[in-house]
């Protein structure tokens, strides 16, 4: 005789495994896309030129790109956030 499993028991037994699998697939997709991008750059250019290009992109992303995003966030916070006290 098969007893029906309620939702809470199902989540206790399998829920975290399912969530862990989904999270793993998302991370695999993100790192896979980055890996394919690096492979395409190395294949399109030479190893030295592709390495320099990837190094430039990484340095730009962590320096100038971050400053641009921070400036945009401050501008949006200035116009879309009301810091006045509620009455």
BELRAZI-V215470 format. One record per pair of residues at least 6 apart in sequence whose C-alpha atoms are under 6 Angstrom apart, sorted by the first residue. I is the first residue (numbers start at 0). J is the second residue. D is the distance in Angstrom with one decimal. If there is no record, write none. Layout:
# BELRAZI-V215470
i->I j->J d->D
i->I j->J d->D
This chain:
# BELRAZI-V215470
i->40 j->49 d->5.5
i->41 j->49 d->4.9
